[in-house]
């Protein structure tokens, strides 16, 4: 499992993307709450409640 931290220009943690062994990516906010996931097999991004956000990897847009 790989983890990528997302930080702002001042170095503050905004969230992180966690990739599992199947390539599925989940995004968490700075407090560790899951905000959504990206499925590379279907090329689709979903919110944590299962709502489809769109096509492509749109995980960073879920940190608003």
N, C-alpha and C positions, 0 to 999 in steps of 0.2 A: 504494500500500500504506500503510495507516494503522496506527499503533502506539499502544497505550494501556498506560502503566505502571501496575502495581498495587503500592501501597505500604501499609505498616502505619501505625499512628497516630504512630509516631516518625519516619516518613519513609524507612524502609528499604525497598529494592526487594524485593518478594516474587516478582514475575514480570511478564510482559507478554503482552498479547493483540495479535496481528498479524492484520489483516484484509486479504485480497487483493481484487483487483478484481471477483471474482465473489461476494463477500460471505462466503466461507469464512473462519472465524476459527480460528486456532491459538493455543494457550497454551504459553508457555515458562516454566520456573522462573527464578530469579535468575541461574543459571549459563548459561542459554541452551538447556537441554535441553527438547525438545518433550515435553509431558505429554499432549496430546490436541488434538482439534479439534471444532468445531461446524459442522454443515452446515445453513444456514437453509432450503434447499430441502426437506429432509426433516424439519427441526426436531428433529434428533437430535445428541447429543453422544457422542463416542467417545474412548477412551483412546488413547495413542500406539501400542499394540499392536493396535488395531482393534476392541477389545472395546466393545460398545455400553453406554454408561453409563445413558442414559435420554432421555426426551423433553424438549425445551426446551434453553436455553443453560445448561449446568451447568459451564462451564469453571472458574469460581472454586473449585469443590469439588475439582478435580484438583490443587490446590496443596498439599494436606496433607502 
